[in-house]
Every structure is written in structure tokens, then in C-alpha cells.
Amino acid sequence: MTISVGDRLPDAELRTMTPDGPTVVKTGEALGTGKVVLFAVPGAFTPGCSNVHLPGFVERADELKAKGITTIACVAVNDPFVMDAWGKAHGADDILLLSDGNGEFTAAMGLELDGSGFGLGRRSKRYAAIVEDGVLTSLDVDEKGIDLSTCSNILLKL
């Protein structure tokens, strides 16, 4: 079942890269306090995610923060090494890149994408959410393309 507005985010273990290597991050700690924009992509370095989705959040991070966003986070079913390289390639210093390597958080959110038809296996649907103190207040899921989950659309909601 897909998470709904008013639900608390599932608490799961994700990974992020630090100077000491991959580090476990609990979603309740990383995303559970303040006003958070969480967006998900089917895969780092895939064309839509790299050419449109991530760059929009990178370029407009200051606008999000000016509207009260305390954390901008991106999650993908990729390993933390890939997420780190992807972030560096795009100058995503203001974005918390979270690896959901086993897809457990994605499954708990009910937002899995079956990408096996194009060799990607189980991934995350593309979405953007606003989370306040761990509770989902807005969720936009793209079933095709990239339109609802853009940074521009999130800015309109804030």
C-alpha cells in the first residue's frame, strides 16, 4: 500500500557517504525533524534523473531553503558509492543523498517500480514529497516522465 498524506515516514536504514565511507542513516533521524523535501529517482546516472530531476533541486536549493526547508534529500535504489559519485558529478553539496540499496525503504513507502523490463530490476518510482517532522504532507508521484516531482512543482506547494 502506498504511503498517504498524514502518514509518518517508515523508519528504515539507508546509507550515505561520509569521509569515513558508507554510514548507516535511519530515516527517522535524517528525515524526521523539520521541514524536508524528499525526492526519489529510479536510478542515479539515468538520463531523466541526471539531466532534469536532480539538476532542478541542485539549482534551486537556495529557494527551497528560503521557504523553510531544512533538509533536501534524494533517495534511490543504488549503492552509496554510486550515489556519492552522482552527487559529486552534479555538485549536489546541499542535497543529502541516501542509498536504499536493498529497496527496503522504497518498499515500505509502497513506491516500487518494476524496471525489470529494461534491465533495472526493482527500483523506486520517481516522486517528490514534503515531510514535516516525519509526517508526509505532500506527495507527487510521476507515473511517466518527469513533471509532478520537479523542484518547480514543489516550490509551488511551499
C-alpha positions as CSV (number, residue, x, y, z in Angstrom):
1,M,0.0,0.0,0.0
2,T,1.3,3.4,-0.9
3,I,2.0,5.9,1.8
4,S,-0.6,8.6,2.1
5,V,-0.6,12.3,3.2
6,G,-0.8,12.3,7.0
7,D,1.2,9.1,7.4
8,R,4.6,9.0,9.2
9,L,7.5,8.0,7.1
10,P,8.6,4.5,7.6
11,D,11.8,4.2,9.7
12,A,14.4,2.3,7.7
13,E,18.1,2.1,7.5
14,L,19.6,3.8,4.5
15,R,23.3,4.6,3.7
16,T,25.0,7.9,2.9
17,M,28.7,8.5,2.1
18,T,30.9,10.3,4.6
19,P,34.7,10.9,4.7
20,D,34.9,7.6,6.6
21,G,33.0,5.7,4.0
22,P,29.3,4.5,3.8
23,T,27.4,5.2,7.0
24,V,24.0,3.9,8.2
25,V,21.4,6.6,8.5
26,K,18.0,6.0,10.0
27,T,15.2,7.8,8.1
28,G,13.6,8.8,11.4
29,E,16.8,10.7,12.3
30,A,17.6,12.1,8.8
31,L,14.1,13.0,7.7
32,G,12.1,13.1,10.9
33,T,12.8,16.7,12.1
34,G,12.0,20.0,10.5
35,K,10.5,20.6,7.0
36,V,12.0,18.2,4.5
37,V,11.8,17.8,0.7
38,L,12.4,14.2,-0.2
39,F,12.6,13.2,-3.8
40,A,13.3,9.8,-5.3
41,V,14.7,8.7,-8.6
42,P,14.7,5.3,-10.4
43,G,18.5,5.4,-10.7
44,A,21.5,7.7,-10.4
45,F,23.1,8.5,-13.8
46,T,19.9,7.5,-15.7
47,P,19.1,10.2,-18.3
48,G,15.9,11.8,-16.8
49,C,17.3,11.7,-13.3
50,S,20.7,13.2,-14.3
51,N,19.5,15.7,-17.0
52,V,16.3,17.0,-15.4
53,H,15.4,15.8,-11.9
54,L,18.5,16.2,-9.8
55,P,19.7,19.3,-11.5
56,G,16.5,21.1,-10.7
57,F,16.9,20.5,-7.0
58,V,20.6,21.4,-7.1
59,E,20.0,24.7,-9.0
60,R,17.1,25.8,-6.7
61,A,18.2,24.5,-3.3
62,D,18.6,28.1,-2.0
63,E,14.9,28.8,-3.0
64,L,13.8,25.7,-1.1
65,K,15.8,26.8,2.0
66,A,14.3,30.3,1.8
67,K,10.9,28.8,2.0
68,G,11.8,27.0,5.3
69,I,13.1,23.6,4.0
70,T,15.7,22.3,6.5
71,T,16.8,19.2,4.5
72,I,16.7,18.3,0.8
73,A,17.2,14.6,0.4
74,C,17.2,12.3,-2.5
75,V,16.8,8.5,-2.3
76,A,17.5,5.9,-4.9
77,V,17.8,2.1,-5.0
78,N,21.5,2.4,-5.7
79,D,24.6,1.7,-3.6
80,P,26.2,4.6,-1.6
81,F,29.3,4.7,-3.8
82,V,27.1,5.4,-6.9
83,M,25.0,8.0,-5.1
84,D,28.2,9.7,-3.9
85,A,29.7,9.8,-7.4
86,W,26.4,11.0,-8.8
87,G,26.2,13.8,-6.3
88,K,29.8,14.9,-7.0
89,A,29.2,14.8,-10.7
90,H,26.3,17.3,-10.2
91,G,27.6,19.5,-7.4
92,A,24.8,18.3,-5.1
93,D,26.5,19.5,-2.0
94,D,23.2,20.8,-0.5
95,I,21.4,17.5,-1.0
96,L,21.5,14.5,1.3
97,L,22.0,11.6,-1.0
98,L,20.5,8.4,0.5
99,S,21.2,4.9,-0.7
100,D,18.3,2.4,-0.4
101,G,20.5,-0.4,-1.8
102,N,18.1,-3.2,-0.8
103,G,14.9,-1.2,-1.7
104,E,13.5,-1.7,1.8
105,F,12.5,2.0,2.4
106,T,11.1,2.1,-1.1
107,A,9.0,-1.0,-0.5
108,A,7.8,0.4,2.9
109,M,6.7,3.6,1.1
110,G,4.8,1.4,-1.4
111,L,6.5,3.2,-4.2
112,E,8.4,0.4,-6.0
113,L,8.9,0.4,-9.7
114,D,9.4,-2.8,-11.6
115,G,12.1,-1.9,-14.0
116,S,13.0,-5.4,-15.0
117,G,11.7,-4.9,-18.5
118,F,14.6,-2.5,-19.1
119,G,17.2,-4.4,-17.0
120,L,16.9,-2.2,-13.9
121,G,15.2,-4.7,-11.5
122,R,13.2,-3.3,-8.6
123,R,13.7,0.5,-8.3
124,S,11.8,3.5,-6.9
125,K,9.2,5.4,-8.7
126,R,10.1,9.0,-9.3
127,Y,8.4,11.2,-6.7
128,A,8.8,14.3,-4.6
129,A,7.4,14.7,-1.1
130,I,7.2,17.3,1.6
131,V,7.7,15.9,5.1
132,E,7.1,17.9,8.3
133,D,8.6,16.4,11.5
134,G,8.4,12.9,9.9
135,V,4.9,13.2,8.6
136,L,4.1,13.3,4.9
137,T,2.2,16.5,4.0
138,S,2.5,16.3,0.2
139,L,3.3,13.5,-2.3
140,D,3.6,13.8,-6.1
141,V,4.4,10.6,-8.0
142,D,5.3,10.6,-11.7
143,E,3.8,7.5,-13.4
144,K,5.5,8.6,-16.7
145,G,8.1,11.3,-17.4
146,I,9.1,14.0,-15.0
147,D,6.5,16.6,-14.3
148,L,4.9,16.3,-10.9
149,S,8.1,15.6,-9.0
150,T,10.1,18.5,-10.2
151,C,11.6,21.1,-7.9
152,S,9.5,23.8,-9.6
153,N,6.3,21.9,-8.7
154,I,7.5,21.5,-5.1
155,L,8.2,25.2,-4.9
156,L,4.6,26.0,-5.9
157,K,3.4,23.9,-2.9
158,L,5.5,25.7,-0.3
